[in-house]
Amino acid sequence: MAENLSLYIHFPFCRQKCRYCDFYSEIYNQRQSLKWLGALGREIELYRNFYSGRRVVTLYLGGGSPNLISGEKFVKLMKILKSAFDLNELGEFTVESNPVRHENDFLRLLRENGVNRLNVGVQSFDEDEIRFLGRIHSVEDSIAFISHLQQIGFRHIGLDLIYGIPGQTMASWRRSLETALALPADHLSLYNLTYEKGTPLQRMLEGGQIEFLNSELERQLYLEACRLLAENGFVHYEISNWAKPGAQSQHNQVYWQGSSYLGLGPAAHSFDGKSRWWNVRSVDTYIERLNANCLPIEQQEQLSATDCEIEHLFLQLRTTEGLERRRFENLFHIDFNRLIDRLMQLKIDEEYWQFDDGKFKLTPAGWIVSDAIIYSLLNVIEELRNDHKKSGIRTKRTGG
């Protein structure tokens, strides 16, 4: 049976860069976007034989601002994809969009070409916060756009919101959440604001123009979101993601489950289960490489056994699935009960974790301090292995 594949395509253009954004993009240029599409077609052609027979089950067009792509370019992109990949079993096709006006014909064109999920970068429903982040839309724009998507016939709509914004209050955060809940969205992604190196926001912080939001208030904002969304029927299935039952992002779960995916476009990342690679972070270089019939890979890394173990911990503990006994023992060759016993001895506050139905999971409070807990887990695993070496006892192995 052919193995499934998930595709990510990076559209590397925006109207303007937001202050906080570290995702690769350039200011939109129509001529350059045409060259990007031509280069993307060549990249797809170079991968065609390698992924022949693989069924694409999720497709994600991100950016950048993919809403800037014209209907004509979108149709051409779909023809290129269909000529190279099997899209007959495509279950989820997501396109990112800013909450700006679109012609109805373009939105209908997306639906006619299989797009069944729109992810909208709202970020906030507070005008002051939107301006601080450097966004180009208004609260009114967001509400009108999301309502219009429902009228066009999109049943699955995801919204992105940010917390931890300087000047944000519990009252403004609640208003954003309550506004989102009143709209026809079935998925919410809530991200803690980060100050990425080289962004205007980070320079503002270094220059003393702004300060970090109080860490205890950030904690309370996150926990308030957990409470309010649960009360409104949203399932908290990953550290930053909530969905109505059945509306979880299939594409993002591919990342968290450690499954393979292929990234196309400048700065796009790929993973095949054993190694990962990523493309050059430049539209010009991307186009030049592909014009020379060369894949635009910037770097590739092979995962060691230790890399796989660490990645498994980080990814599984991001989700409500947590660490499952059998998978853990197969990967780490350590008795799961001994791990839990040792964690109990460390007296990590039980507010942060739970052991239920053979799984070790973090609670919402635990997700806030997840890095520290995972560091403790790695230390415990190393100690258990050293104990085994000293005692001459073989670590436990289970069947596959």
Order of alpha helices (4+ residues) and beta strands (2+ residues): beta-beta-beta-alpha-beta-alpha-beta-alpha-beta-alpha-alpha-beta-alpha-beta-alpha-alpha-beta-beta-alpha-beta-beta-beta-alpha-beta-alpha-beta-alpha-alpha-beta-beta-alpha-alpha
